[in-house]
Amino acid sequence: MEKLSFTVSAEEKEKIETLIAKMTVDEKIGQLNQVGPSPVGGFEISLKEKKLMLHEGKITKEEFERDLQGVQWDTRESDVRDGKIGSFLGMRGVEKCNHMQRIAVEESRLGIPLFFGLDVVHGLRTIFPIPLAESCSFDENLFEQTASIAAKEAAATGIKLTFAPMIDVCRDARWGRIAEGAGEDTYLTSRFAAAKVRGFQGDDIAKDDKIAACAKHFVAYGAAIGGRDYNSADMSLQTLWETYLPPFKNAVDSGVASFMTSFNDLNGEPCTTSNYLLKDILRGKWAFGGAVISDSGAIGELIEHGTVSDRSEAANQALCAGIDIDMSSMCYTENLKNAVLKGDIPVEVLDDAVRRVLRLKFALGLFDHPYTDESAGESMYLCDEHIKLARDAGRRSIVLLKNDGILPLGSDKKIAVVGELAAIRKEMLGTWAAMGRGDEAVCLLDGLAERNLSVSYEECCKVDGTFDRAALEKAVKDADIVIAAVGEYADMSGEASSLCHIGLHGEQEKMLLALKELGKPFVTVLFNGRPLAVPKAVEISNALIEAWHLGSQAGNSICDVLFGDYNPSARLTATFPNHSGECPIYYNHVSTGRPTSEIRHSCKYMDAPLKPLFPFGYGLSYTDYQYSDLSLSQNNDRVDISVKVKNTGKLPGEETVQVYVRDITASKVRPVKELKAFGKVWLSAGEEKTVKLSVPKDSLKFYDMGMNCIFESGDFEFFAGHDSTASLSKVIYIEN
């Protein structure tokens, strides 16, 4: 039986069948056609990029000239009127959405409404921390709340579907799109997926403040070889099922309305046409009944994959595999009609895809309420409630990586700020900032200015430029404390932003070294969308704050942490390497016969430290926590964990309690440990509480060589502590 996140009434089912019966083949194909504002889909690209695409044959001369002349929208109005477009992506502005919707509803033959999709990944106008940053909060309530506000703002501008959450597990920081997900851990990403679906969709996607979510990218996109975007993924089926599929299964179980397939091929088969992924798993084993959307242009790119000979074959394979909506490639529009008329594609296959699209439109309430109130948005965007949440989300996402006692800062200090990123508001927003505006963001200097402190600023060094030592010496001469803002521009992470060098760019490290030479105590603040290999910065900084790209309230969030208004509680959800060459690197690697050690013949690099720069789950606080009295007990289908946590410091704080499990002996090599539970606990100075968590026995299953999901009785070691290096442990025998 199909799993749907929405209910389609008997009356609506009848209307759908009536519509399908009335449709021409062209109109049916039109419902499957989704178009955007540029040759790559939902976002504009530069003239230079368009010229390169023309030169490489990615777009035709006619497409290039039409795009250059800006006549796209006129052309598409005619297509909407003729029923040749079913949905848009990347359309911004409620007036424009309503205009196109009126044409669809009032001027097309059948009056079928459009839906408008956008990559509302971490906010619409109120921009929250990038997902990688927010995941560091280990806070499902926060994940849900920020998605709920994003949905509310998006719906107010006519958007009814977001291409989020991105739930690709990623273990390679070179891949730029690590910024868009929840990091390297399957369990955390699964909980992140469920929370985001709840936040975007609520209990009814037809409500004025809710939108449909889209789980992407299905699947293994985060395992691109070498961390190069769009590259192949190659892995065992066990790894696929144990590491990369569970977040998507959780999204289905949480009622996600739609799926997006990934660009990559998996084990030699493009995900866009994979019967194994789309039919056997998604539609079969998981019974997913929602709409499936290709990624932008992916159907046409099957030719480049080399699995089809032309666009017609690409369209046929994609539709028959289960792709309901062709995003941007126009392959369906150009080719499906002939295939259906010739009998190469059964009309029932086409009708099934149209049926799923129409069901989604009915569920979104578009047939009853196709238009959006044009007066609702502006009063809502960046309102006090949303700004307050953005600020709180930002500070909950900041990870304190080092502190020799310099933090929190006193308000009586003379502060010098250096580094370009301290002063550029738009760089606070990060990748995929939807309709976020740089002039509405708070940078670090803005946050400091609000506190009426003695602050001076000199740029001294651009992210990708040279370092001006004379300017630095002048800037810090009279300062008590220096804050150095370094890292990446927002467009250095995200889609098409893979890097082979993930250290500091330009001469930013030279600036930090000069600060050390000048003898001024300094705090390094990192702005970035991925883990960075910055061992020298760690060594020489008095304190190091991982600020990521925190969104609209970045500057205020950072200052809340710098000055102790908020005690940092975030923990890393992706391992930080010492060097780029250590990638991919992740905590839950499988056991090896020669574990990493000082011994020469062991699993290690000869020219790198044995341990990562910072492990998964790592993060400091302005207080200290002590764990004791770990106890375990079996209770039917779960293991209950109890551990005492005490705040042994002088400040109140929130600790992120993490539980890891190791299968000591199994018939197959297992990870050294895996995160299986986590929770947050607030403790006053000196306070001790007992934290109770549980781990379902089913989560201890694994796939054997015959691809059977099994549980083996045996000894399991449970670890409880502050991060993935937790040493407080206890062994328990668990029976099947």
Secondary structure as UniProt FT lines:
FT   HELIX           10..22
FT   HELIX           25..31
FT   STRAND          33..35
FT   TURN            39..40
FT   HELIX           47..55
FT   TURN            56..57
FT   HELIX           61..69
FT   HELIX           72..81
FT   TURN            82..83
FT   STRAND          87..89
FT   HELIX           94..102
FT   HELIX           103..107
FT   STRAND          115..118
FT   HELIX           131..135
FT   TURN            136..137
FT   HELIX           140..156
FT   TURN            157..158
FT   STRAND          161..162
FT   TURN            173..174
FT   HELIX           176..180
FT   HELIX           186..201
FT   TURN            202..203
FT   TURN            205..206
FT   TURN            208..209
FT   STRAND          214..218
FT   TURN            219..220
FT   HELIX           221..223
FT   HELIX           225..227
FT   TURN            229..230
FT   HELIX           237..239
FT   HELIX           240..244
FT   HELIX           246..253
FT   TURN            254..255
FT   STRAND          258..261
FT   STRAND          265..266
FT   TURN            267..268
FT   STRAND          269..270
FT   HELIX           271..273
FT   HELIX           276..285
FT   STRAND          291..293
FT   TURN            296..301
FT   HELIX           302..305
FT   HELIX           311..321
FT   STRAND          325..327
FT   HELIX           331..342
FT   HELIX           347..363
FT   TURN            364..368
FT   TURN            374..375
FT   TURN            378..382
FT   HELIX           384..397
FT   STRAND          399..403
FT   TURN            411..412
FT   STRAND          414..418
FT   HELIX           420..422
FT   HELIX           425..428
FT   TURN            434..435
FT   HELIX           438..440
FT   HELIX           444..449
FT   TURN            450..452
FT   STRAND          454..458
FT   TURN            463..464
FT   HELIX           469..476
FT   TURN            477..478
FT   STRAND          481..487
FT   HELIX           490..492
FT   TURN            495..496
FT   TURN            506..507
FT   HELIX           508..518
FT   STRAND          522..527
FT   HELIX           535..540
FT   STRAND          543..546
FT   TURN            552..553
FT   HELIX           554..562
FT   TURN            563..564
FT   HELIX           580..582
FT   TURN            587..588
FT   TURN            606..607
FT   TURN            616..617
FT   STRAND          625..635
FT   TURN            636..637
FT   STRAND          638..647
FT   STRAND          653..663
FT   STRAND          674..683
FT   TURN            685..686
FT   STRAND          688..696
FT   HELIX           697..700
FT   STRAND          702..703
FT   TURN            705..706
FT   STRAND          709..710
FT   STRAND          714..721
FT   TURN            724..725
FT   STRAND          729..734
//
